[in-house]
Amino acid sequence: MSKYNNFFGDYGGRYVPEVLRLPLAELEAAYVEAIEDPAFMAEFKTFQTDFIGRPTPLLHAVNAGKALGGADIYIKLEGLANTGAHKINNAAGQALLAKRMGKTRVIAETGAGQHGVATASACARLGLECVIYMGTEDIRRQRPNVYWMELFGAEVRPVASGSATLKDAVNEAFRDWTSSYKNTHYLLGSALGPSPFPDMVREFQSVIGNEVKQQADFKIDAMVACVGGGSNAIGFFSPFIDLSGPRLIGAEAGGRGPGPGNNAVRMDASAKTGIVQGYKSRFLLDDDGQVLPTHSISAGLDYPGIGPQLAELGRTGRVEFVSVTDGEALAALKFFAATEGIIFAMESAHAGAAAMSIAKELGPGKKIIINMSGRGDKDIFISAAAFDGKNWKTFLLEESGRIND
Ligand SMILES: *Cc1c(COP(=O)(O)O)cnc(C)c1O
């Protein structure tokens, strides 16, 4: 028995086929050793400063706060990290760990492509061979990210099985790993999956919360983050979890509204406890225990499961969960662009929208921090179509005409 705890209360664990027990045990040992080695942590720190661009700023969103007439709003600008989102924090930590373990090859799954881009970027920088599994449906929807991954020298392997989306890419990555782990690290992208991934990903993302703790020279009343798998939220919340405050709030994708297939809300009564892809948590499942389809305007939140630590923190009540619809997220994107001159990623706009109502509820004199997990440049095909449909369509048609010339 290792001293390492694979569970977070009721959730977590390592429910994997026999063949994956060895690589996961090896990874756990290497990870536990690395984070206690000052030399590794110093190397990680230098990477964070010079390559990722940390610390990211904590912006006092004075105009937004005034416009809403409630609590003071602050925004942690993770979108200013290299490659545009918090995903690089974890990709960098794991890529450095892979190198330390003597691995020469890295594989990863990606849905929208953000984790694939971050992984390919870190691997380019560290000279690691990189293969990204991506569903053919996601490749079609997220073509620009495929382009960046390939430019970083990664191979993008299309996955056509199942629904040809993220969960199928995860299955293929695990399949690869069962036969390749001697020289290959599987760089999983969120705070979920079999142990030690949820713990390790939180550890590498906790830089977000640790910086906030240093940057906020005031009493924080509430912190809000969006929750897909949960990596930006758990990293942002991490240093505050064991304290009695601030309030910690997770915003899930309310999509088109209630009902199966319309959203990705795992923390209300519509979800069930289950074991999927190696871990026990809350999932959107049908009566046979099969994973249900999900919907969100933001690809990063469009996922049927939630990280086990957040599921447990929701069960105990330390983290509160709210859901935000596609329309509310779009409205928040517009609001913060107009008042503060910043573009939230569509995922992060869910946190922005939740914070707008919580700021009003808290009232003047209180302080709230939003984690802007990423910037919204990547979403131009969605936001431009939503805000300026006609001109955008004309532009795309003209552009495709030019390519054909
Ligand atoms: C991937 C992504 C998310 C969702 O993932 P988490 O693991 O829940 O953080 C949120 N925001 C952005 C910008 C993303 O790229």
The ligand as a Gaussian input file, in Angstrom:
#p B3LYP/6-31G(d) Opt

LIG

0 1
 C      -10.170000      23.517000     -21.504000
 C      -10.620000      24.821000     -20.971000
 C      -11.501000      24.915000     -19.873000
 C      -12.120000      23.716000     -19.216000
 O      -11.226000      22.851000     -18.603000
 P      -11.040000      22.757000     -17.044000
 O      -10.217000      21.545000     -16.853000
 O      -12.398000      22.651000     -16.414000
 O      -10.349000      23.998000     -16.594000
 C      -11.835000      26.171000     -19.398000
 N      -11.349000      27.291000     -19.977000
 C      -10.507000      27.245000     -21.030000
 C      -10.033000      28.507000     -21.621000
 C      -10.118000      26.013000     -21.574000
 O       -9.285000      25.976000     -22.623000

